[in-house]
Amino acid sequence: MKAVVVASDIITPYGMGIDDCWEGVMADRTAVSLVTRFMTQAFQSDYAGTIPGLIYHGETSLVMQMLALLFDRANGMIPGDAKLLLATTKGEIDFLEKSIIDGVGDAAESALDRLLQKVIDLTGIQGGGMVVSAACTSSAAAAARAAAMIRNGHADCVLVVACDGVTEFIFSGFSSLMAMDKFPARPFDKNRAGLSVGEAAAFALIMSEERAHRERRTILGELAGWGLSDDANHMTGPSRESEGLILAMNKALRSAGISAQQVGFIAAHGTGTVYNDAMELRAFRAVFKDRELPVYSIKGGIGHTMGAAGLVEMIIAQRALREGTVPPTVNLKEPDDDARGWVSDRQQAVRRQALALVTNAGFSGVNTALVLA
Amino acid sequence: MTIAVRGIGWLTKAGYGCIRSGLRHAYENSEGARSLPKRRIFSHPFKNFGRLDGISRMTVYAVALAMQDAGIEYSPMKKQDIGIIGTSSEGSLKSDIGYFKDYIDSGRTLSRGSLFIHTLPSSPLGEAAIHFGLLGPLLYAAGRENSLKAIMDMVTEIILTQEADLMLAGQAEEEEALYFVLDREQRESALCDLTQARSIVESEQDVSALIGQFTMLRNKER
């Protein structure tokens, strides 16, 4: 049974909707800006990809503000019998911050199962739900699980929701790991020096092809294959051999029943850290050999949106497939020697009938690869 | 395709053990889980065990016992395509509070990366993956009700789609944990099939009660 995406939407630092994000990255324009919601002078960077207008430490968490805006636009799109997979790393961690800094509220309000109930209430679904959390691969892993449920005939409609916000909690954490670039992230650039944290929320409604046809839904694309793996190597550092991502990519190709030759471009994780980007390029060379194909990262544009990254990147990659054009890698000035021939600061055409590969990686050594058709 | 339970490892406040092999060790007075490092539960030394948070410790002990029960040898030098899905009732809440309080207490300038890395609910699984050499899918999942049953369904999907050779699935809390080893083949040595395991997990949510139910099943099968 094919798993197809019939509806999707995002809110990113570029603004509301897929069009705003698509136009931003296609114009090679960054939405990463100076952080104003908390003090940053003690940290490695003053920059992050934040969504203007969100209220920090107010009554409602950052992610619920994003999700409320997102589902306001989804009127009537979400069937009540959909199953929900909610992907996030830190969810409503701003509630925990507030309780510790100001002594207001209960830290336990940040628990992910409470957020799950709020998202169930917001979306109105009655098919049950689960939180899926796998560091910065969370939403790619959730999309894979949704597709597996559909392929195995255990569900015919799954709503994947992803969200994470820029908070002092996570900003201080990434800074303590010396993972941030002082300036907006420059993925695959020779002078890249780390990531920029970003925030986003997204959803994708994934259906069996049969149900999509029955309900006369517009099919935006197919989630044709997926692969999940772990490096089993280090909690924060990617593998120097790239064997985990290679395994995930090969599993995804096998799951889709395709060869590497059929992949037309790669939407990379591309965080902008020296080690992540090098790890990915090694993996791409191992799987695609000497065939250089377009690779891009949107994280110079919106920052690393953590648990939301995989789904946002999947949605933008589907747009690239439909448009027949691959976006530039935002903020790329001078490609790293290893990246030459793969990444570009310009838009590139996608060959017809090509498939897309979306790769993500995260703490604990997790890797995901999704094949989109 | 039949999915079989090849082994179960568990820990409670009262002791630890394995279901299929019948290993059961009850702590003596005041001994408790603090004695576990002396018990040679791991087949090779656990690097930097001291930096693990409470749920990570319980996770890796339960995984070691489950692997032992299933007769699976492991080594970080010989990695295997085994996946792990885990759950817990509070996710990483305790580690989140520990990290952020430490950061606030330090004057809101420096935070500790060693604490930050355990603020992901999937971090205990990452610690297990590194020690046991697990290359398969790794994720944390939780529902509003009976997360253990829900993750068994997720494991079923992974095994059916042949995404990993073997899967570990379980639940870990600060003072108790239970992990299963699941396989796509029904071996003679298997404890039960997944349908039986799922019905037990559906009827019981308390770890001690689950241990009792699976022990009864094991005794009945013999």
Chai-1 contact restraints between the chains, C-beta under 6 A:
chainA,res_idxA,chainB,res_idxB,connection_type,confidence,min_distance_angstrom,max_distance_angstrom,comment,restraint_id
A,A42,B,T109,contact,1.0,0.0,6.0,A-B,restraint_1
A,T89,B,L120,contact,1.0,0.0,6.0,A-B,restraint_2
A,L96,B,D96,contact,1.0,0.0,6.0,A-B,restraint_3
A,I100,B,F100,contact,1.0,0.0,6.0,A-B,restraint_4
A,I100,B,K101,contact,1.0,0.0,6.0,A-B,restraint_5
A,I100,B,I104,contact,1.0,0.0,6.0,A-B,restraint_6
A,A107,B,I97,contact,1.0,0.0,6.0,A-B,restraint_7
A,A111,B,L93,contact,1.0,0.0,6.0,A-B,restraint_8
A,L112,B,G91,contact,1.0,0.0,6.0,A-B,restraint_9
A,D113,B,A142,contact,1.0,0.0,6.0,A-B,restraint_10
A,D113,B,R144,contact,1.0,0.0,6.0,A-B,restraint_11
A,M130,B,A141,contact,1.0,0.0,6.0,A-B,restraint_12
A,M130,B,G143,contact,1.0,0.0,6.0,A-B,restraint_13
A,M130,B,A150,contact,1.0,0.0,6.0,A-B,restraint_14
A,V131,B,A142,contact,1.0,0.0,6.0,A-B,restraint_15
A,V132,B,L139,contact,1.0,0.0,6.0,A-B,restraint_16
A,V132,B,A141,contact,1.0,0.0,6.0,A-B,restraint_17
A,S133,B,P121,contact,1.0,0.0,6.0,A-B,restraint_18
A,S133,B,S122,contact,1.0,0.0,6.0,A-B,restraint_19
A,S133,B,Y140,contact,1.0,0.0,6.0,A-B,restraint_20
A,A134,B,S122,contact,1.0,0.0,6.0,A-B,restraint_21
A,A134,B,L139,contact,1.0,0.0,6.0,A-B,restraint_22
A,A135,B,L120,contact,1.0,0.0,6.0,A-B,restraint_23
A,A135,B,S122,contact,1.0,0.0,6.0,A-B,restraint_24
A,A141,B,L139,contact,1.0,0.0,6.0,A-B,restraint_25
A,A148,B,E157,contact,1.0,0.0,6.0,A-B,restraint_26
A,A148,B,T161,contact,1.0,0.0,6.0,A-B,restraint_27
A,M149,B,E157,contact,1.0,0.0,6.0,A-B,restraint_28
A,N152,B,E157,contact,1.0,0.0,6.0,A-B,restraint_29
A,N152,B,L160,contact,1.0,0.0,6.0,A-B,restraint_30
A,F169,B,F100,contact,1.0,0.0,6.0,A-B,restraint_31
A,S172,B,Y103,contact,1.0,0.0,6.0,A-B,restraint_32
A,S172,B,S111,contact,1.0,0.0,6.0,A-B,restraint_33
A,G173,B,F116,contact,1.0,0.0,6.0,A-B,restraint_34
A,S176,B,S111,contact,1.0,0.0,6.0,A-B,restraint_35
A,S176,B,G113,contact,1.0,0.0,6.0,A-B,restraint_36
A,S176,B,F116,contact,1.0,0.0,6.0,A-B,restraint_37
A,L177,B,G113,contact,1.0,0.0,6.0,A-B,restraint_38
A,L228,B,P137,contact,1.0,0.0,6.0,A-B,restraint_39
A,S229,B,L135,contact,1.0,0.0,6.0,A-B,restraint_40
A,D230,B,A129,contact,1.0,0.0,6.0,A-B,restraint_41
A,D230,B,L134,contact,1.0,0.0,6.0,A-B,restraint_42
A,D230,B,L135,contact,1.0,0.0,6.0,A-B,restraint_43
A,D230,B,L138,contact,1.0,0.0,6.0,A-B,restraint_44
A,A232,B,K79,contact,1.0,0.0,6.0,A-B,restraint_45
A,A232,B,A129,contact,1.0,0.0,6.0,A-B,restraint_46
A,A232,B,I130,contact,1.0,0.0,6.0,A-B,restraint_47
A,A232,B,G133,contact,1.0,0.0,6.0,A-B,restraint_48
A,A232,B,L134,contact,1.0,0.0,6.0,A-B,restraint_49
A,A232,B,L135,contact,1.0,0.0,6.0,A-B,restraint_50
A,M235,B,I117,contact,1.0,0.0,6.0,A-B,restraint_51
A,M235,B,G126,contact,1.0,0.0,6.0,A-B,restraint_52
A,T236,B,I117,contact,1.0,0.0,6.0,A-B,restraint_53
A,S364,B,S122,contact,1.0,0.0,6.0,A-B,restraint_54
A,S364,B,S123,contact,1.0,0.0,6.0,A-B,restraint_55
A,S364,B,G126,contact,1.0,0.0,6.0,A-B,restraint_56
A,V366,B,L138,contact,1.0,0.0,6.0,A-B,restraint_57
